Amino acid sequence: AVRRPSPTPVATPRFVGDLAIDPESPRPRLTVRAGLSSLTVDDRQLTLRTKLRRERLPWSMVEGFEQRFADDGRAATASGVLVAMTPAGAIELPATRRQGGQLRHVHALLEAYRMRARARAAR
């Protein structure tokens, strides 16, 4: 017996380096903190808080994420930050400032939330 592919696209795990997180596995809401900055993500939006400022970014505006490291070239040990790619340009997410390995994990988590939000919006 041959199984035909399903006609509707299914959210598949996103790969970031060697990490893959199923989009349906994260909790409904996640908050990431670094210093005075925080980033809260859910099915509707990213909320970035820095000092006295709050910025909301709907998932429909986020095309993806990139990791940015210091210029020393040692991504595994260097401190880096994630940047949200939008049609208006890149938006730095200071709450994601981490070492290389931890940054890859946060990157994979945010990609999973983005994929889940896109899949639920398409329903």
Disulfide bonds with the S-S distance in Angstrom:
none
